[in-house]
Amino acid sequence: MDLVGPCYLTGPLRFYGINIIDAATARCGLHATLSKAGQNVLDGMWAIWSRLGIPDNLQVDNAMSFFGSPTHPRGMGPLIRLCLHQSVEPWFIPMSEPWRNGMIEQFNDHYQQKFLGKVPMTTVDELQSGTLAFEQRHNSRYRYSKLGGKTPLKALAATQVKLRFPSQENPPRHRLKKPEAGRYHLVRLIRSDLKLNVFGEIFPVPPETLYEYVVATIDVKEQKLKLFLGGTQIEEFNYQLR
């Protein structure tokens, strides 16, 4: 998942794009919004999940719109809360490593070349209707060699997976109550200072993590931050969520 923006239509109108790719089928979900505020993120995610289905895991970058605020790193921002309430586990990629989201970055280039750079739009209505039409064309017509020449929708049909959709039409309203269970994860490279950065909050880590990628898992029910190296838990911190 990526938050693309700011982008511009013809004239002064600026917008942001919430773009999602299903790693298994290459289906895309797109939502154009004029703001990256909390409610706009909830609206966009809910709309996309209503079409694509709710995933088990969601890989995202470290945009503040996704994790919340560095002033309150334990506050669980709107996206984290939405995911945990829907039994989705967010995964935040290493900081300053956009190639970790390579699939969505490649798609964003395709989206720019085939839609934003070719279709003239001057109003929000044109943008939103055009974005939805592009999503539908991509999922029903675009063929991927990695899918054996299938379109994303044909690939989905071949999996026979039963999708899970939101239980209500309207998106939840910001601010969502604090979840009481669930997990979210941060993948981080530990450098020479042996410090783990969790949305701006710093934790000391063991020497064996030097120059290694670790997974920091926040367990909401247990109020713990658990540190994993190669699938093995090597450290644990009390982590009282706000």
N, C-alpha and C positions, 0 to 999 in steps of 0.2 A: 504494500500500500504506500502511496505517496501523496503529498500535498503539493500540487504544482501551482506556482504562482510567485509574484503576481504576473498575470498575463493581460494583454490589452486587446480590446476589439477596435474596430475602426472608430477613431475619436478618442475621448478621454476615459471611456468606461474601462475599469480595471476589475478583474475577477480572479478567483482561485479555483483550482480543480482538484477534487478528491478522486484519485484514480486507484483502482484495485485490479489486480490480476489473480485469477485462480491458478495456482501453480500446476495443478493436475490437468486442467483442460484448456488453459489459456483464455478462458472467458474473461472479458473485461467488464468492469462496472465503473461508470463515470458520473460525476456530479459536479456541476458548475455552481459556484456561489460567490456572492460579492464580498463576503467576509469570512475570516477564519476563526470567528468567535465560537465559544463553546456550543451554543445552540445550533449554529450552522454546521458544525462538525457532526453533531448528533443527527440533524436532519439528513445530511448527506449519507452517512453510514446507514441509517435506517432505510432510506430510499434504495440504496444499492443492495442491501441485504434482502429487501422485499423482492428484488428481481433475481439475484444470484443465489440466495440462500445464506444462512448464517454459518460461518466456518468454525472449526474447532480451534484454530490458531490464526493469528493475524500478525504478520511481520511488518513493522513500520520503522521509519527513521526517527530521529530524535528531535523533531520539530516541537516547539513548546506547545503548539496547538494540540499535540497528541498526548504529551505526558502531563501537562498542567502548568505549574509555575516553579521556577528555581527558588523562589522565595519560600515556597512550601513544598519541598520535594516529596514529602510523605502524604500530601493531600489527595493523591489520586485524581488526576484531571478527568474531564468529561468522557474522553474516549476510553480510558482505563475503566472507569465506573460502568460505562455502557457495556463494554466487553465482559466484565466479570458478572454483571447481572444477567447476561445472556450465555454464560458458561463458555466464553471465548477466552483463550489465553494470549495476551499480546506479547510479542517478542520485539524488543528494541535492538536494532543492529548496532555494531560498534560505531562510536562517534567518528565523524569525518571520514567515513568509508562508504560513500554512496554506491560503489560497485557491489556491495553486499545486497543491494536491492536491484541487481542487474536486470532481472526480468522486467520490472516495472520501468526502469530507466530506458530500456530498449523500446518498450511500448510507448513511452512518452515521446520519444523521437518519431515513431510512426504516427502517433496522434497529431503531433505538430505538423509533419509533412503532408499527411493525407487529409487533415481536417482544418486545423487552425490556420495553417499557412495557405489554404486553398479556397476556403469557403468564406465569403464576405459576410460579416455580421455587424450590426450596429446597435441592437437592442438585447436586453436580457432574455426576452422571450425567444428571439432567434437563436441565441447562444444555447439556451436550455433545450429547446426542441431539436436543434442541430446536434447537440452532444448526445442526446438519447438516440437519435437516428443513427449516428455514427457507431454507438455501442451495439445497436441491433445489427447493423451491417457487418461489423467486425465479427460478432459472435456467430452469425448465420452464414457468412460467405467467405471469410478469410481462412485460407488453408495453411496449416503448419506442417513442415516436413517432420518435426519431432513428434507430431501426432499421427504420423503415417499418412499424411495428406488429408486428414479429416479437418472439418471446421470445428471450432470450440464446442458448438452445440451437439455435433455428431459425436465428438469425443466424450461429452457428458453422457449422452445416451448409451454409449458403449460401456461405461462404467457401471450402469444400473444402480448408481448410488441414490439413496433416498435423501433429498434435501430437507433442511430444516429452515422454516421461514418465521419471521416475526409474528407474534400472537395477536398483534393489533395493528390497525392501519396507520394511526398517527404516531409519530415518533415521541419518545419520552421527553419530558421537559427538563431543561437545565434549571436548577442543579439537582442531579440525581442523589439519592441517599447513599451513604457510604456502604459499600458491599461488606458482607460479613464472612465471605468465603471466596475462594478462587486464588489463582496465582498469575503473576506476570513476571517477565524475565528480561534481563538486560545482558547482552553479550558485550564484553569489554576486553580490550587488550591492556594487560598490566605492564607498565613501563618501569624504568629503573628506580622510581621513587616508591614502588610497591604500594600504590594507592589505587583504590577502586572508587570511581566516580559514579554515584547514583543520583542523576539529575541535579548535580551540583553539591551533593553531600558526599564527604570523603571518608572512606573506611580503610584502615590498614589491612594488608593481606599477607599471607605467608610467603617466604622466600621462593618456594617452589613454583609460584605463579609468575615469576619474572619472565617477561617477554612471551607470555602465554595468553591465549584467549580463554577467558573464564565465563561462566554463566552465573549471574546473580539472580536468584529466584526469590521474589517476595511472596511469602505464604500469608495470605490475609487472615485466615482463621487462626493460625498459630502466632501471628504477629512476629514473624521471624524473617530475617534475610539470610538465605542459605547460599553458600558459595560452592560452585562445582568446577572441577577441573577434569576434563576427559570423562565426564559422567560420574565421577566420584566426589562426594561431598567432603570438603576439606576445612570448612569454617562455617560458623553460624553466629549471627548477631541478633540481639533483641531489636525489634523494629516496630515500635508503636506507631500505628498509622493515625493521622489526624482526622 
